[in-house]
Amino acid sequence: MRESHRHDAAYATMCSYLGLSARDVSEIGGFSDRFARDILAGRKSFPQDTKVALFRLLEDFKTIIEAMKADVREGERVVYIYRTNEQLRASPVGAIWPAVGKAKGGFVGPYRAAAFEVYRWSCDVTERQSTPISLVFAETPEAT
């Protein structure tokens, strides 16, 4: 493997951790789905601006988790799960996610991963949470 790709496995792993699809990565980087599949497979190197955008998304992901936890602490017991990026972006929750790289922002993969982290946290008795939240598919806005 060429030296330029040596550290790209960390970025590919970050994309998997965040639940980003190749299409999501292509939207973030402003390049083709094929190029996104190539960088995720380690055949090409991640562009520098895409690397920066992914780290910003990781920080946004952490912020969303903390915001969801605050909602649970305030009594929220249901988190709506969106089916598509478009449905998430059209929802009030979608307005919270900032733009990422060349993309509008609001990706269902990181949103679901954040919701699941909060779900796990809500079930953890060592965190003094005794009432698990419910994850429920959103009916509105209509999924496309």
Contacts in CASP RR format, 6 or more apart in sequence:
PFRMAT RR
TARGET T0000
AUTHOR 0000-0000-0000
METHOD contacts of the structure
MODEL  1
MRESHRHDAAYATMCSYLGLSARDVSEIGGFSDRFARDILAGRKSFPQDT
KVALFRLLEDFKTIIEAMKADVREGERVVYIYRTNEQLRASPVGAIWPAV
GKAKGGFVGPYRAAAFEVYRWSCDVTERQSTPISLVFAETPEAT
1 42 0 8 1.000
2 45 0 8 1.000
4 45 0 8 1.000
5 42 0 8 1.000
5 44 0 8 1.000
5 45 0 8 1.000
8 39 0 8 1.000
8 42 0 8 1.000
8 45 0 8 1.000
8 46 0 8 1.000
9 42 0 8 1.000
11 39 0 8 1.000
11 46 0 8 1.000
11 50 0 8 1.000
11 51 0 8 1.000
11 54 0 8 1.000
12 39 0 8 1.000
12 40 0 8 1.000
12 41 0 8 1.000
12 42 0 8 1.000
12 46 0 8 1.000
14 54 0 8 1.000
14 58 0 8 1.000
15 24 0 8 1.000
15 25 0 8 1.000
15 40 0 8 1.000
15 54 0 8 1.000
17 113 0 8 1.000
18 54 0 8 1.000
18 57 0 8 1.000
18 58 0 8 1.000
18 61 0 8 1.000
18 107 0 8 1.000
18 109 0 8 1.000
18 110 0 8 1.000
18 113 0 8 1.000
19 107 0 8 1.000
19 109 0 8 1.000
19 110 0 8 1.000
19 112 0 8 1.000
19 113 0 8 1.000
20 28 0 8 1.000
20 107 0 8 1.000
20 109 0 8 1.000
20 110 0 8 1.000
21 109 0 8 1.000
22 33 0 8 1.000
22 36 0 8 1.000
22 37 0 8 1.000
22 40 0 8 1.000
23 33 0 8 1.000
23 36 0 8 1.000
24 85 0 8 1.000
24 103 0 8 1.000
24 107 0 8 1.000
24 109 0 8 1.000
25 36 0 8 1.000
25 39 0 8 1.000
25 40 0 8 1.000
25 50 0 8 1.000
26 32 0 8 1.000
26 33 0 8 1.000
26 35 0 8 1.000
26 36 0 8 1.000
27 102 0 8 1.000
27 103 0 8 1.000
27 104 0 8 1.000
28 50 0 8 1.000
28 53 0 8 1.000
28 54 0 8 1.000
28 57 0 8 1.000
28 100 0 8 1.000
28 101 0 8 1.000
28 102 0 8 1.000
28 103 0 8 1.000
29 36 0 8 1.000
29 47 0 8 1.000
29 49 0 8 1.000
29 50 0 8 1.000
29 53 0 8 1.000
29 101 0 8 1.000
29 102 0 8 1.000
29 103 0 8 1.000
30 101 0 8 1.000
30 102 0 8 1.000
30 103 0 8 1.000
31 47 0 8 1.000
35 44 0 8 1.000
38 44 0 8 1.000
39 45 0 8 1.000
39 46 0 8 1.000
39 50 0 8 1.000
46 54 0 8 1.000
49 101 0 8 1.000
50 101 0 8 1.000
52 101 0 8 1.000
53 100 0 8 1.000
53 101 0 8 1.000
53 102 0 8 1.000
53 103 0 8 1.000
56 100 0 8 1.000
56 101 0 8 1.000
57 100 0 8 1.000
57 107 0 8 1.000
57 110 0 8 1.000
60 97 0 8 1.000
60 98 0 8 1.000
60 100 0 8 1.000
60 110 0 8 1.000
61 110 0 8 1.000
61 113 0 8 1.000
61 114 0 8 1.000
64 96 0 8 1.000
64 97 0 8 1.000
64 110 0 8 1.000
64 111 0 8 1.000
64 114 0 8 1.000
65 114 0 8 1.000
65 117 0 8 1.000
65 118 0 8 1.000
67 96 0 8 1.000
68 79 0 8 1.000
68 114 0 8 1.000
68 115 0 8 1.000
68 118 0 8 1.000
69 118 0 8 1.000
69 121 0 8 1.000
72 118 0 8 1.000
72 121 0 8 1.000
72 122 0 8 1.000
72 129 0 8 1.000
72 133 0 8 1.000
76 133 0 8 1.000
77 131 0 8 1.000
77 133 0 8 1.000
77 134 0 8 1.000
78 133 0 8 1.000
78 134 0 8 1.000
78 136 0 8 1.000
79 115 0 8 1.000
79 118 0 8 1.000
79 119 0 8 1.000
79 133 0 8 1.000
79 134 0 8 1.000
79 135 0 8 1.000
79 136 0 8 1.000
80 91 0 8 1.000
80 93 0 8 1.000
80 136 0 8 1.000
80 137 0 8 1.000
80 138 0 8 1.000
81 111 0 8 1.000
81 112 0 8 1.000
81 115 0 8 1.000
81 135 0 8 1.000
81 136 0 8 1.000
81 137 0 8 1.000
81 138 0 8 1.000
82 88 0 8 1.000
82 91 0 8 1.000
82 93 0 8 1.000
82 108 0 8 1.000
82 111 0 8 1.000
82 112 0 8 1.000
82 138 0 8 1.000
82 143 0 8 1.000
83 108 0 8 1.000
83 137 0 8 1.000
83 138 0 8 1.000
83 143 0 8 1.000
84 108 0 8 1.000
84 143 0 8 1.000
84 144 0 8 1.000
85 105 0 8 1.000
85 106 0 8 1.000
85 107 0 8 1.000
85 108 0 8 1.000
86 143 0 8 1.000
86 144 0 8 1.000
87 108 0 8 1.000
87 138 0 8 1.000
87 141 0 8 1.000
87 142 0 8 1.000
87 143 0 8 1.000
87 144 0 8 1.000
88 94 0 8 1.000
88 97 0 8 1.000
88 106 0 8 1.000
88 107 0 8 1.000
88 108 0 8 1.000
88 111 0 8 1.000
89 97 0 8 1.000
89 104 0 8 1.000
89 105 0 8 1.000
89 106 0 8 1.000
90 141 0 8 1.000
91 138 0 8 1.000
91 140 0 8 1.000
91 141 0 8 1.000
93 111 0 8 1.000
94 106 0 8 1.000
97 105 0 8 1.000
97 106 0 8 1.000
97 107 0 8 1.000
97 111 0 8 1.000
98 105 0 8 1.000
99 105 0 8 1.000
100 106 0 8 1.000
100 107 0 8 1.000
115 135 0 8 1.000
116 135 0 8 1.000
118 133 0 8 1.000
119 132 0 8 1.000
119 133 0 8 1.000
119 135 0 8 1.000
121 127 0 8 1.000
121 129 0 8 1.000
122 129 0 8 1.000
122 131 0 8 1.000
122 132 0 8 1.000
122 133 0 8 1.000
123 129 0 8 1.000
123 132 0 8 1.000
END
